[in-house]
Amino acid sequence: MEFKRFIKTILFWEILQGLWLTLSNLPPHKAVTRQYPEEPR
């Protein structure tokens, strides 16, 4: 049972590292506000 626990722990940390790497490389979210309609009234 100790081996299964070890494998689960290793896989858990690898998944967390992969998620962190993916989320850290996403482009920053910038709010873009556009006027609609673009023509002045």
KEMARPA-507198 format. One record per residue: x, y, z of N, C-alpha, C, O in turn. Coordinates in steps of 0.001 Angstrom, whole numbers, plus 500000, padded with zeros to 6 digits. Example, Ala and Ser with C-alpha at 12.3 -4.5 7.8 and 13.67 -1.06 7.14 Angstrom:
<keros>
<kero n_east="513190" n_north="494310" n_up="507800" ca_east="512300" ca_north="495500" ca_up="507800" c_east="513200" c_north="496700" c_up="507800" o_east="514236" o_north="496681" o_up="508465"/>
<kero n_east="512850" n_north="497750" n_up="507080" ca_east="513670" ca_north="498940" ca_up="507140" c_east="512900" c_north="500030" c_up="507870" o_east="513409" o_north="501138" o_up="508039"/>
</keros>
This chain:
<keros>
<kero n_east="500820" n_north="498792" n_up="500000" ca_east="500000" ca_north="500000" ca_up="500000" c_east="500860" c_north="501267" c_up="500000" o_east="500442" o_north="502304" o_up="499486"/>
<kero n_east="502044" n_north="501178" n_up="500570" ca_east="502918" ca_north="502344" ca_up="500632" c_east="503355" c_north="502783" c_up="499232" o_east="503496" o_north="503976" o_up="498968"/>
<kero n_east="503566" n_north="501822" n_up="498348" ca_east="503979" ca_north="502136" ca_up="496982" c_east="502876" c_north="502890" c_up="496240" o_east="503155" o_north="503851" o_up="495523"/>
<kero n_east="501618" n_north="502455" n_up="496409" ca_east="500499" ca_north="503141" ca_up="495750" c_east="500384" c_north="504575" c_up="496255" o_east="500130" o_north="505495" o_up="495477"/>
<kero n_east="500570" n_north="504760" n_up="497544" ca_east="500491" ca_north="506104" ca_up="498117" c_east="501608" c_north="506986" c_up="497559" o_east="501390" o_north="508156" o_up="497246"/>
<kero n_east="502786" n_north="506419" n_up="497439" ca_east="503925" ca_north="507148" ca_up="496886" c_east="503646" c_north="507581" c_up="495449" o_east="503899" o_north="508728" o_up="495080"/>
<kero n_east="503124" n_north="506663" n_up="494644" ca_east="502813" ca_north="506969" ca_up="493240" c_east="501740" c_north="508053" c_up="493155" o_east="501859" o_north="508974" o_up="492347"/>
<kero n_east="500698" n_north="507955" n_up="493975" ca_east="499637" ca_north="508971" ca_up="493965" c_east="500188" c_north="510339" c_up="494348" o_east="499808" o_north="511352" o_up="493762"/>
<kero n_east="501081" n_north="510367" n_up="495330" ca_east="501672" ca_north="511637" ca_up="495749" c_east="502501" c_north="512248" c_up="494628" o_east="502406" o_north="513447" o_up="494363"/>
<kero n_east="503307" n_north="511434" n_up="493976" ca_east="504140" ca_north="511927" ca_up="492870" c_east="503259" c_north="512457" c_up="491740" o_east="503517" o_north="513538" o_up="491210"/>
<kero n_east="502225" n_north="511709" n_up="491369" ca_east="501337" ca_north="512145" ca_up="490285" c_east="500609" c_north="513428" c_up="490655" o_east="500421" o_north="514302" o_up="489809"/>
<kero n_east="500196" n_north="513545" n_up="491916" ca_east="499503" ca_north="514746" ca_up="492374" c_east="500398" c_north="515972" c_up="492205" o_east="499955" o_north="516999" o_up="491690"/>
<kero n_east="501654" n_north="515868" n_up="492634" ca_east="502565" ca_north="517000" ca_up="492520" c_east="502896" c_north="517318" c_up="491071" o_east="503064" o_north="518486" o_up="490720"/>
<kero n_east="502993" n_north="516309" n_up="490230" ca_east="503260" ca_north="516563" ca_up="488812" c_east="502088" c_north="517282" c_up="488159" o_east="502288" o_north="518171" o_up="487330"/>
<kero n_east="500874" n_north="516906" n_up="488524" ca_east="499689" ca_north="517581" ca_up="487986" c_east="499657" c_north="519030" c_up="488454" o_east="499359" o_north="519928" o_up="487666"/>
<kero n_east="499961" n_north="519268" n_up="489733" ca_east="499983" ca_north="520641" ca_up="490235" c_east="501047" c_north="521482" c_up="489532" o_east="500802" o_north="522643" o_up="489203"/>
<kero n_east="502207" n_north="520913" n_up="489305" ca_east="503265" ca_north="521650" ca_up="488608" c_east="502862" c_north="521960" c_up="487169" o_east="503149" o_north="523046" o_up="486665"/>
<kero n_east="502206" n_north="521024" n_up="486514" ca_east="501745" ca_north="521255" ca_up="485151" c_east="500695" c_north="522342" c_up="485083" o_east="500724" o_north="523183" o_up="484185"/>
<kero n_east="499759" n_north="522331" n_up="486034" ca_east="498736" ca_north="523375" ca_up="486080" c_east="499364" c_north="524739" c_up="486334" o_east="498993" o_north="525727" o_up="485701"/>
<kero n_east="500311" n_north="524791" n_up="487258" ca_east="500977" ca_north="526055" ca_up="487570" c_east="501711" c_north="526594" c_up="486344" o_east="501645" o_north="527788" o_up="486052"/>
<kero n_east="502400" n_north="525723" n_up="485637" ca_east="503131" ca_north="526136" ca_up="484443" c_east="502176" c_north="526661" c_up="483375" o_east="502447" o_north="527678" o_up="482736"/>
<kero n_east="501064" n_north="525965" n_up="483187" ca_east="500085" ca_north="526386" ca_up="482184" c_east="499464" c_north="527726" c_up="482550" o_east="499372" o_north="528621" o_up="481709"/>
<kero n_east="499037" n_north="527870" n_up="483799" ca_east="498370" ca_north="529100" ca_up="484214" c_east="499329" c_north="530284" c_up="484265" o_east="498918" o_north="531421" o_up="484031"/>
<kero n_east="500582" n_north="530038" n_up="484563" ca_east="501536" ca_north="531148" ca_up="484626" c_east="501907" c_north="531655" c_up="483234" o_east="502396" o_north="532777" o_up="483105"/>
<kero n_east="501689" n_north="530863" n_up="482201" ca_east="502033" ca_north="531281" ca_up="480844" c_east="500848" c_north="531808" c_up="480054" o_east="500991" o_north="532134" o_up="478875"/>
<kero n_east="499695" n_north="531896" n_up="480671" ca_east="498545" ca_north="532473" ca_up="479985" c_east="498738" c_north="533981" c_up="479855" o_east="499337" o_north="534603" o_up="480732"/>
<kero n_east="498246" n_north="534566" n_up="478789" ca_east="498374" ca_north="536021" ca_up="478653" c_east="497532" c_north="536717" c_up="479723" o_east="496494" o_north="536195" o_up="480132"/>
<kero n_east="497971" n_north="537882" n_up="480174" ca_east="497199" ca_north="538592" ca_up="481208" c_east="495853" c_north="539043" c_up="480653" o_east="495728" o_north="539400" o_up="479482"/>
<kero n_east="494875" n_north="539016" n_up="481508" ca_east="493532" ca_north="539433" ca_up="481102" c_east="493415" c_north="540941" c_up="481298" o_east="493500" o_north="541445" o_up="482418"/>
<kero n_east="493224" n_north="541630" n_up="480221" ca_east="493034" ca_north="543069" ca_up="480293" c_east="491612" c_north="543373" c_up="479849" o_east="491145" o_north="542872" o_up="478826"/>
<kero n_east="490941" n_north="544189" n_up="480624" ca_east="489580" ca_north="544563" ca_up="480282" c_east="489621" c_north="545569" c_up="479133" o_east="490287" o_north="546601" o_up="479216"/>
<kero n_east="488912" n_north="545255" n_up="478084" ca_east="488846" ca_north="546145" ca_up="476930" c_east="487417" c_north="546636" c_up="476820" o_east="486483" o_north="545853" o_up="476647"/>
<kero n_east="487263" n_north="547937" n_up="476921" ca_east="485933" ca_north="548529" ca_up="476807" c_east="485853" c_north="549233" c_up="475460" o_east="486676" o_north="550088" o_up="475133"/>
<kero n_east="484864" n_north="548862" n_up="474706" ca_east="484669" ca_north="549492" ca_up="473404" c_east="483329" c_north="550211" c_up="473417" o_east="482348" o_north="549730" o_up="473984"/>
<kero n_east="483313" n_north="551360" n_up="472785" ca_east="482073" ca_north="552117" ca_up="472685" c_east="481235" c_north="551537" c_up="471550" o_east="481727" o_north="551315" o_up="470444"/>
<kero n_east="479982" n_north="551300" n_up="471842" ca_east="479078" ca_north="550806" ca_up="470812" c_east="477864" c_north="551699" c_up="470786" o_east="477269" o_north="551890" o_up="471846"/>
<kero n_east="477464" n_north="552235" n_up="469733" ca_east="478113" ca_north="552182" ca_up="468423" c_east="479357" c_north="553064" c_up="468406" o_east="479468" o_north="554010" o_up="469185"/>
<kero n_east="480269" n_north="552753" n_up="467530" ca_east="481531" ca_north="553492" ca_up="467477" c_east="481362" c_north="554891" c_up="466888" o_east="482232" o_north="555743" o_up="467066"/>
<kero n_east="480262" n_north="555135" n_up="466195" ca_east="480019" ca_north="556460" ca_up="465624" c_east="479426" c_north="557366" c_up="466700" o_east="478549" o_north="556935" o_up="467448"/>
<kero n_east="479885" n_north="558605" n_up="466789" ca_east="479317" ca_north="559529" ca_up="467782" c_east="477883" c_north="559883" c_up="467422" o_east="477504" o_north="559898" o_up="466251"/>
<kero n_east="477099" n_north="560166" n_up="468442" ca_east="475691" ca_north="560524" ca_up="468208" c_east="475550" c_north="561954" c_up="467795" o_east="474436" o_north="562422" o_up="467559"/>
</keros>
